[in-house]
Amino acid sequence: MPPKQIRVLNVAEKPSVAREITKHLGGGRAQNLRSGPGIHLAEFPFTLRNTAVTMVVTAIRGHLLELDFQEDYKMWKSHPP
């Protein structure tokens, strides 16, 4: 059985930021899955903490007004990434 592929989702605050993340981290290896006015979805191979992963980068539009996380996850610094 082949090893499980790890995919890391990166969500940017707007499409232009997602494009910049892809440009800088992808190093020209990014495959644009969707691109257009206000739409960005790309993926590329990346090494994260000495582990080969597939980075997926996308963006949201508008504002996230409220997120309701479980109590265990409300303190971001208390959990490893």
N, C-alpha and C positions, 0 to 999 in steps of 0.2 A: 504494500500500500504506500503510495507516494506521500511525502510530508504534507501537512495541511498548509495551504497558502494563507498568509496573513495579509489582510487588507486594512489599511489605515485611512479612515475618513477624515478629511480636512474640510471644514465648512467656514468659508470666509464671509465677512459682513456684506460684501458686494462683489459683483462679477469682475470688476477691474482688479480687486485685491486677489481674487482667485487666479486670474491670469498671471499676475506678478508672482504669486507663490509657485505656480506651475513653471513659469519661466526660470526662476531662480533655483528651485529644488530639482526640477526635471532635467535640467542640463541638456535640453534638446532631445531627450528621449521620450517626451510626453506624447501620448496618443490622445488627440482631442476626440472625445466621443460625441459631444454636442457643443456647438459654438454658434452664437448669433447674438443679436441685440438682447442684452440682459440675461443670456444663458451661457453658462460655462460648466463643463463637466469633462475632466481629463484624468488620465491615470498614467503612472510611470513606475518603473522599478526604482527602489530606494533602499539604502541600508540604514536601519534605525537601531541603535544600540547593538551593533554587530549582528543584526538579524536582517536577512533579505525580506523585504515586504513590497507590496504594491500600494503606492500612495494613490488615493482617489481624492480629487480636489473639485469642489463645487461651491456654490454661493447661494445665499438667500437674498430675497429682495423684500424691502419693507423692514419693519421693526418687530423684534420679538419683545412683546410687552411683559410676558410673565412665563416663567418656567417653574414647574413644580417638581423638584427632585426629591427622591427618598431622603429621609433624614440622614442616613449614612453618607450621602453624596453631596450634602449642602456645603461642606467645608472642602474645597478643591484641594487644598494642600495636605489633607489628611490621607489621600489615596495616591498610589503611584500612577503615572500616566498609562 
